[in-house]
Amino acid sequence: MQTKIRSIYNKTTDETCLEAVHSSGLTVRIVKKPGKSIKTAMLATKYGSINREFEYNGQFITIPNGTAHFLEHKLFEGRNGNAFDFYAKTGAKANAYTSNDKTAYYFTCTDKFEENLEILLSFISNPYLTDENVEKEKGIIGQEIKMYEDEPSWQGYFGLVGCLYGTHPVKYDIAGTVQDIAPITVDTLMSCYNTFYHPSNMVLAVVGDIDDKAVLKLCDKYFKPGCTLKINQKIDLEPRGVIKEYTEKTMPVSRPVFYIGIKDNDTQLSGTELAKKETEIEMLLEMLFGTSTPFYKELYDKGIINSEFESDYEMSDTFAFCLLAGESDKPLEVLERVKKEIENFLSNGVSEQRFIQVRNTLYGDIISSCDNVSKIASMLISSKFSERKPFDHAQILAQITAEDITNRAKQLFSPLDIAVSVIKGE
């Protein structure tokens, strides 16, 4: 039976996404860019480091920390070599990553797109796992873990997450520890693969000057027709408040590194409601701590922070927090200034002029990202996993008011939900 394709047009961005649900359950999203030389494909599964306890063969199992990352490594390895060897011959650039809530595999190229896509689909749909190559991989990943252990930014980040969360698995290192991955076996990896790499839990995003029929034909070759798999899993939700307000670690750094976190307890959202909240918080962080704010300019001019300072909002459907990070000889002074800035905002709200300025900036970022095939592919994946339409950010942004931002700040900010992690010099 031929896979039906529906067209989703977004008037604001003037972009069209072709979406199909393959007979296997795989969602395929395609954005055509006629004349564009660069093409990309990303295949992702809604499976990351936090997905550790789930039902398999009728009973709940708990897998070791780091398993999702371990499986990512193995799926780019095949009986006749690894995927990077094949991509080296076609000239494509390929990579993969594991985050808290997803694993993605992707490539970019200028030619031989269908050949490159076939490499991607063939590796991910046919895992090659043996006792020998799994044991060998433990040594390889063990070296990677040791590199993370020596990385101040990595240690500072997970030090912060450990302050924010007590039971939620987001607090664990994505790669795990050497001790964590030691018990991983072929059976461990296959239980995760059979559960989370089911096509109905995956999305293929393709962007560029490509033939949509050729893409679906390759999907027919590598994905068999089947039913949607219902995944039952357990992730403990956290109570309000942080586990501890401060942690520090000593490492060889030229200047202390800090990570300030603001825990968001409102995680039971999805779809447009979730996207609206995400956009409001993005605007809020820019209004408070962006490079054009008095906060940033004053601290930068005094040398308290430098150009490494940044803000971000990290979220999934079971956890969320704001993140402020940078370098400073006075990290606790930065923390106090952050708290003061929040207090002032809660008292005074946002001016209409500043609101319009930030909204216009974000709108410009959205439009410019529509010319980047890699950013589009990532957006197609994330919007599907959060149950949203593609290219919906512009409309959502247009609906947000200054009052929405003020109300969001009142809901988000509480002294009980702020923590800081500091990496000090030796």
Phi, psi and omega in degrees: 000133183287136179288129181277138179248131174247149183256128179245109183259136177246112185293322185297315181264354182056044180239145177240130176249126173269124183237135178221144171255109182295158181299342177281344186105350179293130173274129179244124177241127186233129173240116181276137177231080182304131179085351180286128184284327183270135179233152179214155172219140178226127176247121186227151175238145178279072183207116180223197187294337183278347184271079189251339183234117185206165181274132179216125183054040173087001178217153180281136177234156176240124183260159181294152171302142177090359184293318180300316178294320179299314180295324176303315179301317187286333185283350172263015177241134181232179181298327185250025179125178180261165185300326182295328176297318180291319180292331177297328180283331181269345181088006180279154173256126184229156176195179178208159176208156174239131176245191179298325188230008177204160171231134184225145178232135187206164173213158169232148181203170174249337176213178181056039185300312183295323176296318179294320178296322179295323176300312181301308184293323183293321180289313186288331182273352182227079181296136177246098185235127175228161178302322184291313184285335175291316179296320179297322182294332179300322178291320180294312181291328177301321177293322177296318179299319179295327176295317178298323181295336180262005182261110184303319182295321179295315180292323178294319180298308183286338170296319178295312183300326176293335174284325185281326188233137180258321183240335182297135184294354175298341182286345182271145177303133182303322181276349185076189174249170177301323179290324180299313188278350183304319182277000182295133179233176174302318180298321177301311183293321181290328176297322178287317181298311183295334180273304191266341177263020170293137184308328182290349178255013186233161177224136172250121178247131182229131182223133177141191178275083189229169179259112184296327180293323178294323177298312181292329177295320176292325175298321177300325183288324189251351179234124182276149176301144181190179181266159175294135179264125176274122182260119176257121180217164182240128171222118182291131175275147186268147171286167179293153178096155180270163178284317172209154187275339187211140170215151177217157180215146180260127179214164179285087177237147180284334179214140181305144178249135181234150174227114178257130181238142176238109185288131178255119185267353183266084187249359184271056180231160175204173175062216183298324179299318178292317180297320178297315179297316180300317180292320178300317182289324175300316178295318181299315180295323178292321179294324184274317193231009180295166185293346179262005183274155174302324178305306183294314185298318181294312182293326178290315181297327179277356179078013180284325172233168176232193185290354178283349182296136180208160176232153182203164176232119181251133185204155168216196180275002178229354176209159176195144174199152173272148184227129173237125186220154178173196178242140179195141173284347182230066184297327180287330175292321175300316179301314180295323178291325176297314180298320180294319180296320177295317180299317179295321180294318179296330180279322189252341183073195183246142177283150180297325180295314180294322178300312181295321180299312181292319180298317179295323178296314179294323178297318178298321178296320180297313181296317181293329180292340180290354177260359182252111186297325181291319178294322178296315180300316178297319179295320179299323178291306186296322181293324177293316181295333178261015173062048180234163174283150176291150176060031182270354185297323183295315178295319180297317179300320182294335183275344185282138179247167177298326178295323177301319181295317179297315180295323179295320178298318179296324180286325188276315193272125174213138178302336181285348188248018182247134177218164179219141175241132183234133171255113183262155177287156181283000000 
